[in-house]
């Protein structure tokens, strides 16, 4: 049961990363840079870098409210703040 819960969390986390990367791609924003702005003391997020490579612009429409909500669900408040600041420039 514990392994199933961990697996489900990791799958959900990957969906969150994909939504963030897609939102960035759709708005011509460098997702890795925005992530680094939010978490300057962390190492590169390898999963994010892989997902960025797989993401095609406009393959899925993700609105700002959705990406903010998902980021906040996973406790990525700093990244949600960076997304909010960036979205103000649209």
N, C-alpha and C positions, 0 to 999 in steps of 0.2 A: 504493500500500500504506500509506504514512504517513497519508494522508487517511482511509483506512478505519479505521485504529487510533484516530485522534483522534475520529472520529465514534462509534465503538463506546464509547470511554471516556465521551464526553459523554452518550450514551444510558444507560449504566450509572450515571453520576452522577445523571441525572434520576430514575432508579428509586430510588436511595438517598434523594434529596430527597423523593420521593413517599412512601416508606415512613416516613421521619421525620415528615412532615406528617400522614400518616394516623395514626400512633401518637399524636401530639399531639392530634389531633382526637378520637380515640377516648377519650382520657383528659381531655378538656376542658382542655387545656394550650395556651397561646398559643405556637405554634411560633416565631414571630418573636422573641418575648421570650426564649424559651429559647436560641435561636440567638445573640441579642445578649448574653446572660449568658456564653455560651461564648467569644464573639469580640467583646468590647466595643469594640475599636478598628477594626473593619471597618465598611464602609458596609453598608446594607441589602442583603440578597441578593435581587435582583430575581426570579430564578427561583423562589426559595422563596416569595416573596410571591404570585406568579402561581399556583403550585401550591396554596398555602393556600386561595386563592379557589375553586379547582376541587375541593377535597377535601370530601367529605361524611362526616359521622360514621358510623361502623360500616359503611361500604361495603366495607371489607376489614379483617379482623382481623390485626393485626400484634403479635406478642408482644415483650416488652422484649428478650429475648435476641437476637431476629432484628435488631431495629433497632440494638442495640449492636454486633453482629457486622458489619453492613453499614457502619455509621459508621466502625468501626475499620479495615475493609478500605480505605477511602478516606482514611485518615489523619486523620480527624476525632476525635482523642482527646479534645480539650476538650469537644466537643459530646457525645461518648459519656459523659464524666464527668458533665455536667449531666443527661443522661438518667438515669444511674444514681442520682444524688442525688434526682432527682424521683421515680423509681420507688420509692424507699424509703418514700415517703409513702403508697403505695397500701395 
